[in-house]
Amino acid sequence: GLAHGYFLIGPFTKLGPLRNSDIALFAGFLSTIGLILILTLGLTIYGVAAFKPEKESSEAGENDLQTRKAWDQFKGGFFVGACGSAGFALICLSSIPQSIL
């Protein structure tokens, strides 16, 4: 998640329709957050479709990520990490003067 949020803001900022405006960086940030929400929704839909509700007894050889609870933790970590790194990228890029970018 961290890498996704960090590298997605650049293309939205430099190639988006508002690239020549004063709010290009903020629009790129909001677009990045929107895409992260869509990706997290996709992870949620996959988790609901792929993993059945857990039973009391689980197999010992089962992979931890192959359960609904573990998948929910994974998608939560993805969302928080991606949004956090997009915010960090926004802060880093906003401290650079526009003439350099």
N, C-alpha and C positions, 0 to 999 in steps of 0.2 A: 503494500500500500504506500509506503513512504516514497518509493521511486516513482510510482505512478503520479501522485500529486505533484511531485517536484518537476517532472519533465513535461507534464501536460499543459502547464500554464504558458510555456513559451510559444508553441504554435498558435494558441488562441490569441495571444497578445500580438505577435508579429504578423500573423496571416489572417486575422479576423476582420470582419467588415468595419470595425471601429479602430483599425490600426493607426490611422492618422489623426485621431482625436486625443483630447487630453485625458479621457477616461479609458484608454486602451488597456492599461494594466488592470484596472478594476473590472472591466468587462471580460478580460481574459480569465481573471480569477473566478468570477461568477460562472463563466462557461465551464471552467475546470470543475468547480463544485457540482454543477449540473451533470456533467458527464460521470463524475464519481458516484452521484446518486443513482444514475441509470445503471452503472456497473454493479453497484451494491444491490439494486433491485434484481438484476439478473442473477447474482449469487443467491439471493433469497429465493427466487423462483426455482432455481436448480436444487437448492437444499430441500425445499418442500416436496419437489417431485421425486428426488432421488432417495431420500432417507425416510424410512418409516418411523413412526413413534417408537421410542426405545422400550424394550421389555425389561423386566426385573433382572433377568439373567442375560449376560452378554458373553460372547465367545472370547476366550483368552487371546487368540491369535488375531483378533480383529484390529485393523488399523485405527488409531485414535481419531483421525479426521473423517472416518467413514460413519460417524454417528451424527445425529441431528444437533446434539449439544455442542460437539466440537466444531461442526460447521458454522453454527451460530457465533461461536467465539471467533472463528476465523474471519467471517464476514464483518463482524464488529471491529476487529483489529484492522482489517483492510480499510474500512470507512474512516476510522479515527486517524489512522496513520496517513492516509491519502489527504484528508482534509487538513491535518496538521502540517504536512509538508507543503501543501499548496499555500497555506497561510505563511509559512516560513519563506517560501519563494517570493510571495508578494512583498513581504517585509524587505527581503534582500534586494529585489528589483526596484522597489520604491526608493531605496537609498542611493541608487545610481542616477545621476542626472540624465534627463531625456536626450540631451545632445550626444551622449556616448552610446545610448541604446540605438 
